[in-house]
Amino acid sequence: MTTSPATSRVPASKRAGIVIGIGMGAFVDGILLHQILNWHNMGSSVLPPTTMDAMRRNMTWEGAFHAAVWAITLVGIYLLLADARRGAPMPTPGTFTGQLLLGWGLFNVVEGVIDHHVLDIHHVRDLPEHVPAYDWAFLLVAGVGIVILGWVLATQRTEAR
């Protein structure tokens, strides 16, 4: 007796939601903190955007960041498609939301540690001046806090709908 992919014991889709969450979280960072609030640019600690040439170079770095984020999001979408095509059970809306938040929080932790602390290429609040408390609050709330919230939502036992 054979089983169809839809009825076999295939683990529920998890990676796709987390990868899409990484991409979407990075878009929130770039759109909200970089473009709308103008708190920092990708390289604003290295090259403060105080001249037209510096602003142009920062915008190029912004474009590279958003191109990479777009690619990560696209990978997540195709992971979701692959899971659906092989018959993996799709997560419930609450679980998927948790996966998205988990990915977003993971992005914030990794990006916050690497860019804000290790490489020192920008900080949460660079413009008009660097405020270190924002970096630590960001890691705690937008990083660890969102990871915990995402983990709780993603691991709740609920019936698939």
Protein Blocks (a to p, Z undefined) as FASTA:
>chain_A
ZZdfklmccdddfklmmmmmmmmmmmmmmmmmmmmnomacfklmmmccfbfklmmmmmmm
mmmmmmmmmmmmmmmmmmmmmmmmnopacddfklmmmmmmmmmmmmmmmmmmmmmmmnom
acfblbfbdcfklmmmmmmmmmmmmmmmmmmmmmpccddZZ
